[in-house]
Amino acid sequence: MKINFEHHQTAHCENGVASNLLLNRGLKLSEPMIFGIGSGLFFVYLPFLKVNFSPGFSYRPMPGAIFSKAAKRLGIKIKRIKFSNPKDAQAALEKNLEQNIPTGLQVGVFNLTYFPEEYKFHFNAHNLVVYGKENGKFLISDPVMDFATTLSEAELEKVRYAKGALAPKGHMYFPTHIPENVNLEEAIKKGIKDTCKNMLAPVPLIGVKAMRWVARSIPKWAEKKGTKVTNHYLGQLIRMQEEIGTGGGGFRFIYGAFLQEAAVILKNDELKELSKEITAIGDLWRDFAVDIARVYKNRNSKNDIYNQLSKSMLHIADLEEDFYKKLRKAI
């Protein structure tokens, strides 16, 4: 069983799977376009939720939300199924392959045999596509890899039933209906408005207010919890930013590319200028990550580093707030 499926590498797994599945059905949308319509830019801080012995930080919405929102705004229908029994999950996947349906899966990263060791950690919201089965092995298109690969039945079952937070439970999904004509202009506007609404939300748990809460917490962690715990928290912050879903700087670069495309489609030159602005903010997020990495690895020589990191993040939050206000007005 092998479906005629094109593997394309992308920066982020969920966008890539969505883009590749839709392309297979004849709808060509770039990764940035999926990301922007699906309101992928996000920030949440959950100090009461511990992840890897650290407060909960995320630079992205819940797994699946980007594709679900993009699909809804484009009039696309997606079928999602979870299975309590691994045998049922494999049978359903094989039935899809027999019907020439490439299928998206949510999986755990840690046991993906084709991932380099340094990329393996316990994160259960990774996405990939299965597009066939040959000689007892499933054909895998993982969009963060530059090549298609394979997993055995046992290897695939292990990642589909990874334990822990966001356990996949055999989750598989695929488009069932794509309209002949999609209203791209309206979908773009809805995506942008929703992003601005989330990032400018009045509650302190999400958006720029959450960024400020984290920023102001950094010196307090150092004072109350000590260097070791603070550095662990900061390590988790940049891991969520740069490794898990490219969420920080990488997402800003993707969003900049989205605004460039949107500027042409909507004939709105303001979006071109705002594209440059969010890209520059992405550079600042990357600089922030490098500064934290130096602290984490004890390679920092600056005095008062925790206050400096706090000021850097507050500055980024100010720039982002200004950006979203201008973006909301432009649209």
Stockholm file with secondary structure:
# STOCKHOLM 1.0

chainA/1-331         MKINFEHHQTAHCENGVASNLLLNRGLKLSEPMIFGIGSGLFFVYLPFLKVNFSPGFSYRPMPGAIFSKAAKRLGIKIKRIKFSNPKDAQAALEKNLEQNIPTGLQVGVFNLTYFPEEYKFHFNAHNLVVYGKENGKFLISDPVMDFATTLSEAELEKVRYAKGALAPKGHMYFPTHIPENVNLEEAIKKGIKDTCKNMLAPVPLIGVKAMRWVARSIPKWAEKKGTKVTNHYLGQLIRMQEEIGTGGGGFRFIYGAFLQEAAVILKNDELKELSKEITAIGDLWRDFAVDIARVYKNRNSKNDIYNQLSKSMLHIADLEEDFYKKLRKAI
#=GR chainA/1-331 SS CBCCCCCCCCSSHHHHHHHHHHHHTTCCCCHHHHHHHTTCCCCEEEEEEEETTEEEEESSCSTTHHHHHHHHHHTCEEEEECCSSHHHHHHHHHHHHHTTCCEEEEECSTTCTTSCGGGCCSCCCEEEEEEEEETTEEEEECTTSSSCEEEEHHHHHHHHTCCSTTCCTTCEEEEEECCSSCCHHHHHHHHHHHHHHHHTCSSTTBHHHHHHHHHHHHHHHHHHHHHHHHHHHHHHHHHHHHTSTTTTHHHHHHHHHHHHHHHHHHTCHHHHHHHHHHHHHHHHHHHHHHHHHHHHTTCCCCTTHHHHHHHHHHHHHHHHHHHHHHHHHHC
#=GC SS_cons         CBCCCCCCCCSSHHHHHHHHHHHHTTCCCCHHHHHHHTTCCCCEEEEEEEETTEEEEESSCSTTHHHHHHHHHHTCEEEEECCSSHHHHHHHHHHHHHTTCCEEEEECSTTCTTSCGGGCCSCCCEEEEEEEEETTEEEEECTTSSSCEEEEHHHHHHHHTCCSTTCCTTCEEEEEECCSSCCHHHHHHHHHHHHHHHHTCSSTTBHHHHHHHHHHHHHHHHHHHHHHHHHHHHHHHHHHHHTSTTTTHHHHHHHHHHHHHHHHHHTCHHHHHHHHHHHHHHHHHHHHHHHHHHHHTTCCCCTTHHHHHHHHHHHHHHHHHHHHHHHHHHC
//
